[in-house]
């Protein structure tokens, strides 16, 4: 057994010693510039006569160390012409509307020398232009087809039900939109307003029908009568204003508008007077009523630069916010949600300051940006060691 171990250990020692001078590489060794015996003799006879060569004529060269047979020039390949077929395609500026509906169609076909349109589904050509306008005067759903042609063939694209035309509603209609301090606060809490501060309501009334309206009146279920509009033409709008003083707690009121298009309280279609309503809210806050709480979340908290982080504000009772997401004490955003890109590695303090008229609150967290570590290369010495150990194992198995 000892007689075996000593040679094996000696072999291992020699292998480890030599492995320090060995490098495993996949780069091939450079070849000598002149392969062969190390020297290269140029021994040839060149014959030169002043002649004029014709096009495609081959001049033979004779080399003394070998025979060369000049090749005849290859005949050029005959060009192969592929049949290019047209591909039909189309686009339109609208697909839905009311009578009369004007639609602009645009050809988007490829490799076509001529086109033919059928845009109402009757099988008859409506146009052969690359762009045109078609007017639909009847309600319905229409298939649109375009046929593209060239000398190699044709292609047709049909979009089933591409155009949908309806009959427009004819009659009186009105709408009202109410805003509180500039916010369309249809649901609570609405804007937070200090108790005793001014509240401004805005009422925007629009004639959304097809008939001029008269006797337009705007009221509020809390504030009372807001104002009157003598006549409101088709598509016209009018704005009225009302102001008040904020009271404590949740406040809600509804703005109403009513109008007539006929006489005796009936419109021209024998219907009752038309009307619409829109709610609005605000919250009146005293010094003790609301405490601001800063809070936020991120979609990720660490990564390899450059990496993007989405910040989302979750603060409570805040009227304004300010972000510093790289720790330089300079505001990076005041939006409720935004994306910031970290381009360098490091640990960054992220702070969100939430404010209302009472107090500020700040939340601080961290974001880590790091460089990925490179995977170490397989050591050169490991391969011969593994070979020796494997040989020892197999030798012992045979014993």
Secondary structure, 3 states (H helix, E strand, C coil): CHHHHHHHHHHHHHHHHHHCCCCCCCCCCCCCCCCCCCCCCCCCCCCCCCCCCCCCCCCCCCECCECCCCCCCCCCCCCCCCCCCCECCEEECCCEEECCEEEEEEECCECCCEEEEECCCCCCCCECCCEEEEEECCCEEEEEEEEEEECCEEEEEEEEEEEEEECCCCCCCEEEEEEECCECCCCCCCEEEECCCEEEEEEEEEECCCCCEEEEEEEECCCEEEEEEEEECCCCEEEEEEEEECCCEEEEEEEEEEEECCCCCECCCCCECEEEEEEEEEEEECCCCCCCECCEEECCCEEECCEEEEEEECCECCCEEEEECCCCCCCCECCCEEEEEECCCEEEEEEEEEECCCCEEEEEEEEEEECCCCCCCCCHHHHHHHHHHHHHHHHHHHC
